[in-house]
């Protein structure tokens, strides 16, 4: 259904060009990663091993994406609308000024409860008059992050996604 709607908004040649560029970028990234992370001596085995190891580094699948409002570290600053991306593989919640920005404004690492991290529903007092009424708090050992969602459904989706990352054991890479 999305493809049909999308096709009605964008011409077919443009869609083909987008796919071509996407594949070209992935191929270039794959070639770079094969050079940066060589494996094995046998050419066929090398290709199979490197494909299995490198494909997750070529394409990112994010657990959740969307707009939320965020306040600053003192939680007295005005809320600002930001684009958020939850990378469950690397346990990071990135936030950007807008959806198409290439560089993030910041990142929140999502550890485990054993390490002092938590996620909960929360609407702080200074946010109660805010037009976005559904809050999410991410607590780290060093800071509390407060995010506001526009709808209760979005709040539930963010809470579920963040709790899913929080509940997974950390890999040695993250410790």
Residue, then its C-alpha position, 0 to 999 in steps of 0.5 A: x500500500x505504501x508503495x502505491x501511495x508513494x508511486x503516485x507522489x513520485x514519478x517512476x524514473x525518479x524512484x528508479x534513480x533513488x534505488x540506483x543511488x541507494x544500491x550504489x552507496x551500499x556497494x561503495x560502503x561494502x567495498x570500503x568495509x571489505x578493505x577495512x575488515x579483511x577476512x580469510x585467505x580463500x576467495x569464496x570463503x572470504x566473500x561468504x564470511x565478509x557478507x555475513x559480517x558486513x551486511x549489518x554494517x551496510x544497512x541500518x534497520x532502526x527499531x523506531x523513528x519519529x518526532x518527539x519534543x526534548x528539553x535540555x539538561x536542566x529540564x527548565x529549557x523550552x521543549x524543542x521538536x526533534x527527529x529521533x532514531x532508535x538504533x537497537x543494534x548499537x543501543x543508541x537513541x539519536x536525535x536530529x533537528x529534522x528528519x533529513x539531517x545527516x548529523x545528529x545533535x546528540x545521542x543517548x546510550x541505552x544501557x541495562x537496568x543493572x547498569x542504572x538505566x531506566x525508561x518510564x512514562x513521565x510528565x514533569x510539572x514544567x511540561x504539563x501545559x505543553x501541547x504534547x502531553x505524553x511523556x517518556x523519561x530515559x534515566x542514565x547514571x548521569x542524566x534524566x532525559x525527558x521527551x514528549x510525544x504528540x499522541x498516547x499511541x506514540x508514547x506507548x510505541x517509544x516506551x515499548x521500543x526503549x524497554x525492548x533495548x533496555x531488557x537485552x543484555x549488553x554485548x562486550x562491545x557495549x560494556 
